[in-house]
Amino acid sequence: MKTFKLKRLEIVDHDDEEIEQTNINLLDGLIINREDDKGQWLIEAYTDTSYLDYFNKLHGEQGEIMVQATITKESNEPATFITTVLGINEIGDNINVLFLGTIIDRRKHIIEDLLTDLIEQGYQGRELLVKFKELA
């Protein structure tokens, strides 16, 4: 396993018309390449409790969540992951959110273009994620 510092985390969400990215203000974070046969990564975001309802809502509504993670340095290009929330834990006045997912090896603008195209074709929700995974 290889562990890296998580410098930035954005949740990529969508509605019927557009893609929205929500920047999570991190207090700290780690990202671990598990180097397993499934190519899974573990992402831990440590943030304040103001995000608790947001993450509970995401966890309850969606099985899979797309995130963009900037690793090691702020200047690095973000990596995109398809994840699920493993857990949300309250730690004093803060929370940590654990994601497990796989990396998508593409540049950001290609992914945004593909998602925009799929949304314009009428895909949404779980169907959008399934179709995206087929094409990505």
Disulfide bonds with the S-S distance in Angstrom:
none
